[in-house]
Structures are given as structure tokens and as C-alpha cells.
């Protein structure tokens, strides 16, 4: 292990092999005879190196097996090795006779993610084992001395949403790991090993706590915004992006995944590395990182834009993707991602100080692509996007969600409203089924969907989907009840991708996967409404969306300082009023966007009435109405706004 300073002794709850609690005490526990077993429930997803201290009356072996989900409690661990040829099985502490034993798992066998640890006895001597201590050295977030030192927070009138926000935050925290603890490649056929080198530095963000324990840039498209508003660990993000540049191929393409896996052949994940570059610089203003990698970035752009063919759409030849069954040709999801790549690339060119007109070039290419997408991939019979520019009847969740979130469609347009409404037709009792991966519910793609609903001004749809999907998993007694799951089936089983690469092994599914953490960023940036709009928050927006909530508050931190906001709504049968507070660093500027309460809306800021003709100190523009919203700009600092109908 690269860091031995974070050992935490956790309160363990012994359970039977079927998962039923025995007791809540922290004292000794015993095994007696061959096949006897205890299950220690850590109460939440954890990961690291366990140490057992025990005395034994005779020779034998104490086995340790791990699982994230209660379904797979037993003498074999849930699956993680990736080969699908043999089980992960267990590891063993052997003793040749009576005595006291202290056993610490080898670093090689670090278990990245689990909630339940089964300890069991193998003996032909009728041995008895008495445990005096069971402890765990936490392996994630290796550069932090205080694992509770989150840089962001969120709280609202809905306790379930609060728990979901923190389950996403905790998930991305479990995904920040030491750089020498990646899953071993080539894969083992039996057992597991987490000794792969992931990159440089001391910490790096990976896809999942248990597996794959590798850098996956597509996953980071959701995990990094959630990281920014919650734990604030952007060092792990920087190291993950840097390793992708370090392994960039000579033709300009990026691997689909970082080392030691280094899987190739994905146009979408290639572009996610580029979008990830934008996200990192946007959150940090680390232009030195951008300058260092700019040549690689422009080669990457030349590579992917070189695949744009007649009629102006990306022709996908690197067909690996997030798990959708079909990819290739002029796939609409890939074209949405290219549009986002070009628009963010235009900003990056400006930020890096490019003098070759790349910002304008990328922007004009984006505009041309937008026209091609809406011309050839739009289905007027359904008012949604098709999967590609053919006569296909597939209307995917991913492309349609991204069309709004990435502004291929104007989020305020009639078309965007149609798409938002159509997406709800895929909903079932426990989430949105992805037509492009039938029978599966992907919280990764649903993370884009909830943001699409919010971007188009439909907060209630977003809140409803968060509750039915993420709320279902968080309250599922067989899950971790502390993190977000990679995916699941519409029938409520954990058999995500069972027919799409996971060999019908439901125990292989990750229960702590950052790509599913979308509600964490969405609740902060869209429901609370506080989000940055320029690097590190030099410009920001406070645009609350209430839905059915009565209050929300939260904040985050950038290199410029702390950002926080709150709002509260008072409702009765005949009257609605609300207030909002925002506090941001001095020297920044922000736009406050507020829902209008009708023709007789009255607005006060910092105790003084404001309107289209009267501004007060701290305001940089007068109050104007745009559609159903009221807007004005302010200087950074602390402001309170009150809105009521006269």
C-alpha cells in the first residue's frame, strides 16, 4: 500500500451467513468447528486491508470473503477479476497449531469495495477461534487525513434526496484510490489482485471501488462534476486525465481506458477525455495543465473531426461505448458528444491563448454539426432523435438526453420540451429503461436525463426520476445502502448487462460506481441552482428550481473561495413567496435567475426593492424578465433576495 496512515477501526456488526444480525457489540466473536462462519457488516461500502486478531485452539485456516451486496454473502467473494472463468473465492489465514494470530491481508489482495466480510473456519481438528479485534485500513482517498473533509454540501426538505446526494459523493470518494491499486491485467482466472499501476501521483479517480479500478474517461463525464460539488478532490481527476495524455496513440486517439487495461477503439470515450479536459480546467483554472497538453488535445481533435463525412455527421469507427448494443456509422449519441467536444474545445482554445483561430474554427464546426444532427437524426413523427440517420425506430435515452443538456436543442424550445416529455415514456416503477440497452436501467445515462429535464425547466420530472431510480437502490436491503450502483435490470435484480458482457454473473456488477452519481451534481447545480459559468467560478449563476421542495441549501469550494446558496418557499392555497441567499467570493460576478410569480411580482435585494428602473449597490444590471424568469447580475459577496406577489 502507498499509504498506511489512514487506518480506521470500524464498528463491525456480526451477522449469520444468511445476513441476519447476531448482535451490535464490538467485543469478541468466535468460530467453532469446520464450516462455522460469521459475517461482519461494516454498515456501508468500505474498501481496503483487513486485519484479524484471534486465538485458535488448534490448526486450521480462517477464510475471508467479501461482497458489496447481501445476495452474495458466503465463503466466496462476489466477482471482480474480470476473466469470468473462475471465482474470486476467498483468502486465508493459516495456523499450524494453537496460539495467538494477527493476520493482515497482503496488499496484493486489497479489496476495493465491500460492505460484508464473511470469516469462516476450515479445520479437521475441531478448532475454536476467538476474535479479539477486526479492523480495516481504508484504502480510498489516500491523500486525506480526514475522510469527512468534504468541500461541498447539500441539504433540502426531502431527506431521501439528501441521502442520495451523499451516496453519490461517498461513491466518488471510494473511487479515489492509490495509483498502485488497479485491477491486475492480464486478468486472473481465479482470485483477485489489485496491484496494477494506474498512473502517476498519489491518488487517481477510477470507475468503481470494487472493479474495474481503472480510469474510464466516459465515466468521468458524470463522476467529475459530482466530485467538484461534493468532495472537491480534483487532484485525482488531474492525474487520471494526465495518464490518458501520456498514453495517447500516435494517430492522436486516446485509449478507451487507462493503464494497465489500455483498452482501445472507442470514439466516444476518446471524446470524453477531451470533454474531461475542459471540465477539469473549467473547475480549476489550471491553465498550466492545459498548456502542457494542448498539442495532444489538438491532435485528438484532428483525429476525431477527421471522421466527419458527408452529410456532415461523425462516422463512428471506434465502436466501443458505455454498453449500448449498437454503435457505429452516424450514431446520434456520438454526434451529440462531438458537438459538446467542439463547443468546449472552442472555450479551451480561448483559455490557452491560441492565436491560430481555433476557437472560431471549432465553434463554426459545432454549428455545422448541430445543423446536420437536427436535419438528419431528428424524427418528426416522434419529435425525438433517432439512433442514427437511417429509418431506424430506435429512439435512445442517451442521445435524446444529451441533445438538451449539451444544447444541440435550445433547452427552452418546443423541441426540447417534446424530448423531455418523451423520455418519461421509458420510465418504469424503479427507473428509466434504456431502449439502446433493453431491459436495463443505466443510472449513468439517467444521470444525463435528469440534467436534461432540469436544463429544460422540468424539475419535477428530474426529482421524480431521482426518487424512483436512485431512491429504489438506496433503500434496497440487498445493496450497499450508501453508494450508487453501476446498473440493474427493470425487474429489480442486480443482473445489469448479464447478456452484454457480464456473462450472467450478477455479482460482478459494481455497487459503488461514480458514473451513476449524477444526482449529486444535479441537485447542487440545477435544483439548488448554484453553479459556476466561468473558470473556477469567476462568473456564476444562482437559478433555483423548486419542484415540490420547500427549501434547499448547499455549496462548494474553488480556488477562489467558498460558494454557498439557499432558498426557501412559502406556499399556501392562495399565496406563494420565496427567498434566496447566495454568498460568493469577492471579485466574482453572478447572474441571479428567479421564477416570476406573475405580473405583480415584487423583488427585494438586501432589504431594498429593485425593478427594471431601480438598481441598488451591488447590482451590475437592472432586473429584467426573460420568459417566465426574472434576471439580474450582481457583484460577488453576500446577497439576499425576497420575491412575493403583491
C-alpha positions in Angstrom: 0.0 0.0 0.0 1.2 3.5 -0.7 -0.3 5.0 2.4 -0.5 3.3 5.8 -1.7 6.4 7.7 -5.5 6.0 7.3 -6.3 3.0 9.4 -9.8 3.2 10.9 -11.2 0.7 13.3 -14.8 0.3 12.3 -17.8 -0.8 14.4 -18.5 -4.2 13.0 -21.8 -6.0 13.2 -21.5 -9.8 13.2 -24.2 -11.5 11.0 -25.1 -15.1 10.2 -24.2 -16.4 6.7 -27.7 -15.5 5.6 -27.1 -11.9 6.5 -29.3 -11.7 9.7 -27.7 -9.7 12.5 -26.4 -11.6 15.5 -25.6 -8.5 17.6 -24.3 -5.0 17.6 -21.5 -5.4 20.1 -17.8 -4.6 19.4 -16.4 -7.3 21.6 -15.1 -10.8 20.8 -16.7 -13.3 18.5 -16.0 -17.0 18.0 -16.0 -19.7 15.4 -16.2 -23.4 16.5 -15.7 -26.3 14.2 -15.3 -26.8 10.4 -17.6 -24.6 8.3 -18.6 -22.2 11.1 -18.9 -18.6 9.9 -19.6 -15.1 10.9 -20.5 -12.1 8.7 -19.2 -8.7 9.7 -21.4 -5.9 8.3 -19.5 -2.6 8.1 -22.8 -0.7 7.7 -21.7 0.9 4.4 -19.5 0.4 1.4 -15.8 0.3 2.5 -12.6 -0.9 1.0 -9.0 -1.7 2.0 -6.9 -4.1 4.0 -8.5 -6.0 6.9 -6.6 -7.2 10.0 -7.8 -10.0 12.2 -6.6 -10.7 15.7 -7.6 -14.0 17.1 -6.6 -17.0 19.2 -7.1 -20.6 17.9 -7.2 -23.8 19.9 -5.8 -26.0 17.0 -4.6 -25.9 13.5 -6.8 -24.7 10.6 -7.5 -21.8 8.3 -9.6 -18.7 8.7 -11.1 -17.6 5.4 -12.1 -14.1 4.4 -14.7 -13.5 1.6 -16.2 -10.1 0.6 -19.3 -8.8 -1.1 -20.9 -5.4 -1.8 -24.4 -6.9 -1.9 -26.1 -9.0 0.6 -27.1 -11.5 -2.1 -23.6 -13.0 -2.3 -22.7 -13.3 1.4 -20.8 -16.6 1.8 -17.5 -18.3 1.5 -16.9 -17.0 -2.0 -16.5 -13.3 -2.7 -18.6 -11.5 -5.3 -16.9 -11.4 -8.7 -14.3 -8.7 -9.7 -11.4 -10.3 -11.5 -12.9 -9.8 -15.0 -12.0 -13.1 -16.6 -15.3 -14.9 -15.9 -13.5 -18.2 -15.8 -13.2 -18.7 -12.0 -14.5 -17.2 -8.8 -12.8 -14.5 -6.7 -13.1 -17.0 -3.9 -11.5 -16.2 -0.6 -8.2 -15.6 1.1 -6.9 -17.4 4.1 -5.0 -17.0 7.3 -3.4 -20.4 8.1 -2.3 -21.6 11.5 -0.3 -24.8 12.2 -1.4 -25.1 15.8 -2.9 -23.4 18.9 -1.8 -19.9 19.6 -2.5 -16.2 19.0 -2.6 -14.9 15.5 -2.5 -11.5 13.9 -3.3 -11.7 10.2 -3.2 -8.7 7.8 -4.4 -9.1 4.2 -1.5 -8.8 1.7 -1.5 -5.5 -0.2 -1.9 -7.5 -3.4 -5.3 -8.7 -2.1 -6.7 -5.3 -1.2 -10.4 -5.5 -1.6 -11.5 -2.2 -3.1 -15.2 -2.3 -2.4 -17.4 -4.3 0.0 -19.9 -4.0 2.8 -20.0 -7.6 4.1 -17.0 -9.6 5.2 -17.5 -13.3 5.9 -15.0 -15.0 8.1 -15.2 -18.8 8.2 -13.2 -21.7 9.7 -11.7 -24.7 7.9 -10.3 -27.3 10.3 -10.1 -31.0 10.8 -9.1 -30.6 14.4 -12.5 -29.3 15.8 -10.7 -26.0 16.5 -12.2 -23.0 18.1 -11.3 -19.4 17.0 -11.9 -16.4 19.2 -11.6 -13.0 17.7 -10.4 -10.1 19.8 -10.2 -7.4 17.1 -11.2 -6.9 13.5 -10.1 -3.7 11.8 -9.9 -2.2 8.4 -7.4 0.2 6.9 -9.4 2.3 4.5 -7.6 2.5 1.1 -9.6 5.1 -0.7 -8.9 8.9 -0.7 -5.3 8.2 0.2 -4.1 11.8 0.4 -6.7 12.9 3.0 -6.1 12.6 6.8 -9.8 13.4 7.4 -12.1 11.5 5.2 -15.0 13.8 6.2 -13.4 16.9 4.9 -15.8 17.4 2.0 -15.5 20.7 0.2 -19.2 20.8 -0.7 -22.6 20.0 0.9 -26.3 19.8 0.2 -29.4 19.8 2.3 -33.1 20.1 1.4 -36.6 19.5 2.7 -36.5 15.9 1.2 -34.4 13.6 3.4 -34.3 11.0 0.7 -32.7 13.4 -1.8 -30.2 14.4 0.9 -29.2 10.8 1.3 -28.9 10.3 -2.5 -26.7 13.4 -2.8 -24.3 12.0 -0.2 -24.4 8.5 -1.6 -23.1 9.9 -4.9 -20.5 12.0 -3.0 -19.4 9.0 -1.0 -19.2 6.9 -4.1 -16.8 9.2 -5.9 -14.8 9.3 -2.7 -14.5 5.5 -2.7 -13.4 5.8 -6.4 -10.3 7.9 -5.5 -7.6 5.3 -5.0 -3.9 4.9 -4.6 -2.2 4.8 -8.0 -0.7 1.3 -7.4 -4.0 -0.5 -6.6 -5.5 -1.0 -10.1 -7.0 -4.3 -11.1 -4.3 -6.7 -12.4 -4.0 -7.1 -16.1 -3.9 -9.7 -17.6 -6.9 -10.8 -15.5 -6.6 -13.7 -13.1 -8.8 -16.7 -13.7 -9.3 -17.4 -10.0 -9.0 -15.0 -7.1 -8.3 -11.3 -7.4 -5.3 -8.9 -7.4 -5.3 -5.1 -7.1 -1.7 -4.3 -7.8 -1.9 -2.6 -11.2 -0.2 0.8 -11.9 -2.9 3.4 -12.8 -0.8 6.5 -13.3 1.5 9.0 -11.6 0.9 10.9 -8.3 -0.6 9.6 -5.1 -4.3 9.4 -6.0 -6.4 8.9 -9.1 -10.1 8.6 -9.9 -11.3 5.2 -11.2 -14.6 3.9 -12.4 -15.6 1.7 -9.4 -14.4 0.8 -5.9 -14.5 -3.0 -6.5 -14.0 -3.0 -10.2 -12.7 -2.2 -12.8 -10.4 0.0 -10.7 -9.2 1.7 -14.0 -9.5 5.2 -15.5 -12.5 5.4 -17.8 -13.0 8.9 -19.2 -16.6 8.4 -20.2 -17.5 7.6 -16.5 -15.7 10.8 -15.6 -18.3 12.7 -17.6 -20.7 12.2 -14.7 -18.3 11.5 -11.8 -16.2 14.6 -12.1 -19.0 17.2 -11.9 -20.2 15.3 -8.8 -16.7 15.3 -7.4 -16.5 19.0 -7.9 -19.6 19.9 -5.9 -19.0 17.4 -3.1 -15.6 16.1 -2.1 -13.7 18.6 -4.2 -10.9 16.2 -5.0 -9.6 17.4 -8.4 -6.1 16.1 -7.9 -7.4 12.6 -8.6 -9.1 14.0 -11.7 -5.9 15.7 -13.0 -3.9 12.5 -12.6 -6.5 10.5 -14.4 -6.5 12.9 -17.4 -2.8 13.2 -17.5 -2.4 9.4 -17.8 -4.7 9.5 -20.8 -2.4 12.1 -22.5 0.6 10.1 -21.5 -0.8 7.0 -23.4 -2.2 8.9 -26.3 -1.7 6.9 -29.5 0.5 8.2 -32.4 -2.6 8.8 -34.6 -4.0 11.2 -32.0 -6.5 8.8 -30.5 -6.9 8.2 -26.8 -7.3 4.7 -25.3 -10.8 3.9 -24.1 -9.4 3.2 -20.6 -6.2 4.0 -18.8 -3.4 1.6 -17.8 -2.9 -1.2 -17.1 -6.1 -2.1 -19.1 -5.4 0.3 -22.0 -8.4 -0.8 -24.0 -8.7 0.8 -27.4 -11.2 1.5 -30.0 -13.8 3.9 -28.7 -14.6 7.2 -30.4 -17.0 8.3 -27.6 -14.5 7.7 -24.8 -11.8 9.4 -26.9 -14.1 12.5 -26.9 -14.9 12.1 -23.2 -11.1 12.6 -22.4 -11.4 15.9 -24.3 -14.5 16.9 -22.5 -12.9 15.9 -19.3 -10.0 18.2 -20.1 -12.5 21.1 -20.3 -14.3 20.1 -17.1 -11.0 20.0 -15.2 -9.8 23.3 -16.4 -13.3 24.9 -16.0 -13.4 23.8 -12.3 -9.8 24.7 -11.5 -8.5 27.3 -14.0 -5.3 25.1 -14.2 -4.1 26.6 -17.5 -0.6 25.2 -16.9 -2.1 21.7 -17.3 -3.9 22.8 -20.4 -0.8 24.4 -21.9 1.2 21.2 -21.2 -1.3 19.0 -23.0 -2.6 21.4 -25.7 -0.6 19.8 -28.5 -2.1 16.4 -27.6 -5.5 17.9 -27.4 -5.4 19.5 -30.9 -4.1 16.2 -32.3 -7.0 14.5 -30.6 -9.4 17.0 -32.2 -7.9 16.5 -35.6 -8.3 12.7 -35.2 -11.9 12.7 -34.3 -13.0 15.6 -36.6 -11.3 13.7 -39.5 -14.2 11.2 -39.2 -16.8 13.8 -40.1 -18.1 12.8 -43.5 -21.0 13.7 -45.8 -23.6 14.8 -44.8 -21.7 16.5 -42.1 -22.0 13.8 -39.4 -19.4 11.9 -37.4 -18.8 8.5 -38.9 -18.1 6.3 -35.9 -15.5 3.6 -36.4 -14.3 3.1 -32.8 -17.5 1.4 -31.8 -16.8 0.6 -28.1 -19.1 2.6 -25.8 -20.8 2.6 -22.4 -22.7 -0.7 -23.1 -25.3 0.3 -25.6 -25.9 -2.6 -28.1 -25.4 -0.6 -31.3 -22.7 1.9 -32.1 -21.2 3.0 -35.4 -21.9 4.9 -38.6 -23.5 8.3 -37.8 -24.8 7.3 -34.4 -26.7 10.2 -32.8 -25.2 9.8 -29.3 -21.7 10.0 -30.6 -22.6 13.1 -32.6 -24.1 14.8 -29.6 -20.8 14.1 -27.7 -18.8 15.5 -30.7 -20.9 18.7 -30.5 -20.1 19.0 -26.9 -16.4 18.3 -27.7 -16.3 21.1 -30.3 -18.1 23.7 -28.1 -15.9 23.0 -25.1 -12.9 22.9 -27.4 -13.7 26.4 -28.6 -13.5 27.6 -25.0 -10.3 25.8 -24.3 -8.7 27.4 -27.4 -9.5 30.8 -25.9 -8.3 29.9 -22.4 -5.0 28.6 -23.7 -4.4 31.8 -25.7 -4.4 30.1 -29.1 -3.5 32.5 -31.9 -4.5 30.3 -34.9 -8.2 31.0 -34.8 -9.0 27.5 -33.4 -11.7 28.9 -31.2 -13.7 30.2 -34.1 -12.9 27.1 -36.2 -14.2 24.7 -33.5 -17.3 26.9 -32.9 -18.2 27.0 -36.6 -17.7 23.2 -36.9 -20.1 22.8 -33.9 -22.7 25.0 -35.6 -22.5 23.0 -38.8 -22.7 19.7 -36.9 -25.7 21.0 -35.0 -27.5 21.6 -38.3 -26.6 18.2 -39.6 -27.8 16.4 -36.4 -31.1 18.2 -36.4 -31.5 17.7 -40.1 -30.7 14.0 -40.4 -31.2 12.5 -37.0 -34.4 14.2 -35.9 -37.6 12.1 -36.2 -40.6 14.5 -36.8 -43.0 11.6 -36.2 -42.0 11.3 -32.6 -40.4 14.7 -32.0 -37.3 12.9 -30.7 -33.9 11.9 -32.1 -33.3 8.6 -33.8 -30.3 6.4 -33.1 -28.8 7.4 -36.4 -29.5 8.9 -39.8 -31.4 5.9 -41.1 -35.0 4.8 -40.9 -34.4 3.1 -37.5 -37.2 3.1 -35.0 -34.8 3.2 -32.0 -35.0 6.5 -30.1 -32.3 6.2 -27.5 -32.2 7.6 -24.0 -28.6 8.8 -24.3 -28.7 10.9 -27.4 -32.0 12.5 -26.5 -30.9 13.4 -23.0 -27.6 14.8 -24.3 -29.4 16.8 -27.0 -30.9 19.0 -24.3 -28.1 19.0 -21.8 -25.4 19.8 -24.4 -27.7 22.4 -26.1 -27.9 20.8 -29.5 -31.5 21.8 -29.0 -32.3 25.1 -27.3 -33.4 23.9 -23.9 -36.3 26.4 -23.9 -37.5 25.3 -27.3 -40.7 23.3 -28.2 -38.5 20.5 -29.5 -36.6 20.2 -26.1 -39.9 20.1 -24.3 -41.0 17.3 -26.6 -37.9 15.3 -25.9 -38.1 15.8 -22.2 -41.7 14.5 -22.2 -40.9 11.6 -24.5 -38.1 10.4 -22.2 -40.6 9.7 -19.5 -42.2 7.1 -21.7 -39.3 4.8 -20.8 -39.9 5.0 -17.1 -41.0 2.1 -15.0 -41.6 1.8 -11.3 -37.8 1.7 -10.5 -36.2 3.8 -13.2 -35.8 4.6 -16.8 -35.2 1.6 -19.1 -32.6 2.5 -21.9 -34.0 1.5 -25.3 -30.5 1.2 -26.5 -29.8 -1.5 -23.8 -33.2 -3.2 -23.5 -34.4 -4.3 -20.1 -31.5 -2.5 -18.4 -31.6 0.6 -16.2 -28.5 2.7 -16.5 -28.0 5.3 -13.8 -25.1 6.6 -15.9 -27.4 7.5 -18.8 -30.2 8.5 -16.4 -27.7 11.0 -14.9 -27.8 12.8 -18.2 -31.6 12.5 -18.4 -32.2 14.2 -15.1 -30.0 17.1 -16.1 -31.8 17.3 -19.4 -35.1 17.7 -17.5 -33.6 20.4 -15.3 -32.0 22.2 -18.2 -35.3 22.4 -20.0 -37.1 23.7 -16.9 -38.8 20.5 -15.8 -37.6 20.0 -12.2 -40.4 17.8 -11.1 -39.6 15.2 -13.7 -36.0 15.2 -12.6 -36.9 14.8 -8.9 -39.4 12.0 -9.7 -36.8 10.1 -11.6 -34.1 10.5 -8.9 -36.5 9.2 -6.3 -37.8 6.2 -8.3 -34.3 5.1 -9.5 -31.7 6.2 -7.0 -34.1 6.1 -4.2 -35.0 2.5 -5.1 -31.4 1.4 -4.9 -30.5 3.3 -1.7 -33.4 1.7 0.2 -32.8 -1.8 -1.3 -31.9 -4.0 1.6 -29.6 -6.1 -0.6 -27.5 -3.2 -1.8 -24.8 -1.1 0.0 -27.4 1.4 1.1 -24.6 4.0 1.0 -23.4 4.3 -2.6 -24.7 4.3 -6.2 -24.9 1.2 -8.3 -23.5 0.7 -11.8 -26.8 -0.5 -13.2 -29.6 -3.0 -12.7 -32.5 -4.7 -14.6 -36.0 -3.4 -14.9 -37.2 -6.4 -12.9 -35.4 -5.2 -9.8 -32.5 -7.7 -10.0 -28.8 -6.7 -10.0 -28.2 -8.5 -13.3 -27.1 -5.4 -15.2 -25.5 -6.3 -18.6 -26.0 -10.0 -17.9 -26.3 -10.6 -21.6 -24.0 -7.8 -22.6 -20.5 -8.8 -21.5 -21.1 -9.8 -17.8 -21.6 -13.5 -18.5 -24.8 -13.6 -16.5 -22.8 -13.1 -13.3 -24.9 -10.6 -11.3 -22.3 -10.5 -8.5 -19.9 -8.8 -11.0 -21.9 -5.6 -11.0 -20.2 -2.7 -9.2 -22.2 -1.2 -6.3 -20.0 1.9 -6.0 -19.7 3.4 -9.4 -19.1 7.1 -10.0 -20.7 7.2 -13.4 -24.1 6.8 -11.6 -23.6 9.8 -9.3 -25.4 12.4 -11.4 -28.0 13.5 -8.8 -25.1 14.8 -6.7 -24.1 17.5 -9.2 -27.7 17.9 -10.5 -29.2 18.7 -7.1 -26.5 21.3 -6.4 -26.2 22.9 -9.9 -29.8 22.8 -11.0 -32.2 22.3 -8.1 -30.3 24.5 -5.6 -29.3 26.3 -8.8 -25.8 27.4 -7.8 -23.2 26.7 -10.5 -20.2 28.3 -11.9 -20.3 29.6 -15.5 -16.6 30.5 -16.0 -13.3 29.1 -14.8 -13.2 28.4 -11.0 -16.3 30.5 -10.5 -15.1 33.9 -11.7 -18.7 34.0 -13.0 -21.6 32.0 -11.6 -25.3 31.6 -11.6 -27.9 31.2 -8.9 -31.0 29.8 -10.7 -33.2 27.8 -8.3 -35.7 25.2 -9.4 -38.1 24.4 -6.6 -40.1 21.4 -7.8 -42.0 20.1 -4.8 -39.3 21.1 -2.3 -39.8 23.8 0.3 -36.1 24.6 0.8 -32.6 23.7 -0.3 -29.1 24.8 0.6 -25.6 23.8 -0.3 -22.3 24.9 -1.6 -18.8 24.1 -2.9 -15.3 25.4 -3.0 -13.0 26.5 -5.7 -9.5 28.1 -5.7 -11.3 31.5 -5.5 -13.0 30.5 -2.2 -16.4 29.3 -0.9 -19.7 29.4 -2.8 -22.9 28.8 -1.0 -26.6 29.3 -1.6 -30.0 28.6 -0.1 -33.7 29.1 -0.9 -37.0 28.7 0.9 -40.5 28.7 -0.5 -43.7 29.6 1.4 -46.8 28.1 -0.1 -50.5 28.1 0.8 -53.7 27.8 -1.2 -53.6 31.4 -2.5 -50.1 32.7 -2.0 -46.5 31.9 -2.9 -43.4 33.7 -1.9 -39.8 32.8 -1.6 -36.4 34.0 -0.6 -32.9 33.1 -1.8 -29.4 33.7 -0.4 -26.1 33.5 -2.1 -22.6 34.1 -0.9 -19.7 34.0 -3.3 -16.1 35.3 -3.3 -15.4 39.0 -3.8 -14.2 39.8 -7.3 -16.6 37.4 -8.9 -19.9 38.3 -10.8 -23.1 36.3 -10.9 -26.4 36.2 -12.6 -29.4 35.6 -10.4 -32.3 33.9 -12.2 -35.6 33.7 -10.3 -39.0 32.3 -11.2 -41.6 35.0 -11.7 -44.8 35.0 -9.7 -46.8 36.8 -12.3 -47.5 40.4 -13.3 -47.5 41.7 -9.7 -44.2 40.1 -8.7 -42.2 42.3 -6.2 -38.4 41.7 -5.7 -36.2 43.0 -3.0 -32.4 42.6 -2.7 -30.6 43.1 0.6 -33.7 44.8 2.0 -34.3 47.2 -0.8 -37.0 47.0 -3.6 -35.5 46.5 -7.1 -37.0 46.6 -10.5 -36.4 47.4 -14.2 -35.8 51.1 -13.3 -34.1 50.9 -10.0 -30.8 49.3 -9.1 -29.1 49.2 -5.8 -25.4 48.9 -4.7 -24.0 45.6 -5.7 -26.2 45.2 -8.8 -24.4 45.2 -12.2 -27.6 45.2 -14.3 -31.3 46.0 -13.8 -34.0 43.4 -13.2 -35.4 42.1 -16.5 -38.0 39.5 -17.3 -37.0 36.8 -19.8 -39.8 34.4 -20.4 -41.1 33.2 -17.0 -37.9 34.2 -15.2 -36.5 37.4 -13.7 -32.8 38.1 -14.2 -30.2 40.5 -13.0 -26.4 40.4 -12.4 -24.6 41.2 -9.1 -21.2 41.5 -7.7 -19.8 38.7 -5.6 -20.4 38.8 -1.9 -23.4 38.0 0.3 -26.9 38.8 -1.1 -30.5 38.0 0.0 -33.4 38.2 -2.4 -37.0 38.1 -1.5 -39.8 37.6 -4.0 -43.5 37.8 -3.5 -46.7 38.6 -5.4 -48.2 41.9 -4.3 
